């Protein structure tokens, strides 16, 4: 049974990308929201199709202070193979030792051939807090680009105090930040 629970903080896994360079999830996330896709594996045509669909989400993420990361239970070469075959440019990580799969208890027990994950898509607020979980064992359980848009819009409203900059509170916070020299550079 999966150990992924809404409201919990995801462990800060450190995994290699397709080039062997290690990344901690917290470093990839920074202060941004994150869409973390725990894919089934390189062998799966449904995985390939879903990752292609996420190309549109990636375009939006780059202007929306949101990180997109895919983790596969594969060797580096297989992770790279799926990444380039889908045309993706976001970070892809390899769970080569099945550390994440084991810790989260998401091994797909119906597949006797591959070390497949039951696919999950996690929406994470800053600090790797799990806000929403999609279980994509069946293809239609995976989120569409437009479902993610709505989810991320709702999540941004909750976590960004200046989501509506026309409020008195947001204006006061901006003035205080400006006076102290703490205005975020990304604005």
Residue pairs with C-beta under 8 A, 6 or more apart in sequence:
1 105
2 104
2 105
2 106
2 118
2 120
2 135
3 103
3 104
3 105
4 10
4 104
4 106
4 120
4 122
4 130
4 133
5 130
6 130
6 131
6 132
6 133
7 129
7 130
8 129
8 130
9 127
9 128
9 129
9 130
10 25
10 36
10 122
10 124
10 128
10 129
10 130
11 103
11 128
12 24
12 25
12 26
12 128
13 24
13 25
13 71
13 95
13 99
13 100
13 103
14 22
14 23
14 24
14 25
15 22
15 23
15 71
15 93
15 94
15 95
15 96
15 99
15 100
16 22
16 23
16 76
16 93
16 94
16 96
17 23
17 76
17 79
17 91
17 92
17 93
17 94
18 76
18 77
18 79
18 80
18 83
18 92
18 94
19 76
19 80
20 76
23 91
23 93
25 34
25 36
25 69
25 128
26 127
26 128
28 34
28 67
28 69
28 91
29 67
29 124
29 126
29 128
30 67
30 126
31 65
31 126
32 65
32 66
32 67
32 126
33 64
33 65
33 66
33 67
33 123
33 124
33 125
33 126
33 152
33 155
33 156
33 159
34 66
34 67
34 68
34 69
34 122
34 123
34 124
34 128
35 54
35 57
35 61
35 66
35 67
35 68
35 69
35 121
35 122
35 123
35 124
35 148
35 152
36 69
36 71
36 121
36 122
36 123
36 124
37 50
37 51
37 54
37 68
37 69
37 70
37 71
37 119
37 120
37 121
37 122
38 71
38 100
38 101
38 104
38 106
38 117
38 119
38 120
38 121
38 122
39 47
39 50
39 51
39 70
39 71
39 72
39 73
39 82
39 117
39 119
40 46
40 47
40 72
40 108
40 116
40 117
40 118
40 119
40 136
41 47
41 72
41 73
41 74
41 78
41 114
41 115
41 116
41 117
42 72
42 74
42 78
42 79
42 81
42 82
43 114
43 116
44 116
46 119
46 136
46 139
46 142
47 72
47 82
47 119
48 82
48 85
48 86
49 139
50 119
50 136
50 139
50 142
51 70
51 82
51 86
51 88
52 86
52 87
53 144
53 145
54 68
54 70
54 88
54 145
55 86
55 87
55 88
56 145
57 68
57 145
57 148
57 149
58 68
58 88
58 89
58 90
60 66
60 145
60 149
61 67
61 68
61 90
64 152
64 156
65 186
66 152
67 90
67 91
68 90
68 91
69 90
69 91
69 92
69 93
70 83
70 88
70 90
70 91
70 92
70 93
71 92
71 93
71 94
71 95
71 100
72 78
72 79
72 82
72 92
72 93
72 94
72 95
72 117
73 95
73 98
73 100
73 101
73 114
73 115
73 116
73 117
74 82
74 94
74 95
74 96
74 115
75 94
75 96
76 94
76 96
78 94
79 92
79 93
79 94
80 92
82 92
83 92
95 101
95 117
98 107
98 115
101 107
101 115
101 117
104 120
106 117
106 118
106 120
107 115
107 116
107 117
107 118
108 114
108 116
108 117
108 118
108 137
118 135
118 136
118 137
119 135
119 136
119 137
119 141
119 142
120 133
120 134
120 135
120 136
121 133
121 134
121 136
121 142
121 143
121 148
122 130
122 132
122 133
122 134
123 130
123 131
123 132
123 133
123 148
123 151
123 152
123 155
124 130
124 131
125 131
125 155
125 158
125 159
126 159
131 151
131 155
132 151
132 155
134 141
134 142
134 143
135 141
136 142
143 151
156 163
157 163
161 169
161 170
161 173
162 170
162 173
162 174
163 170
164 170
165 171
165 174
174 183
177 183
177 184
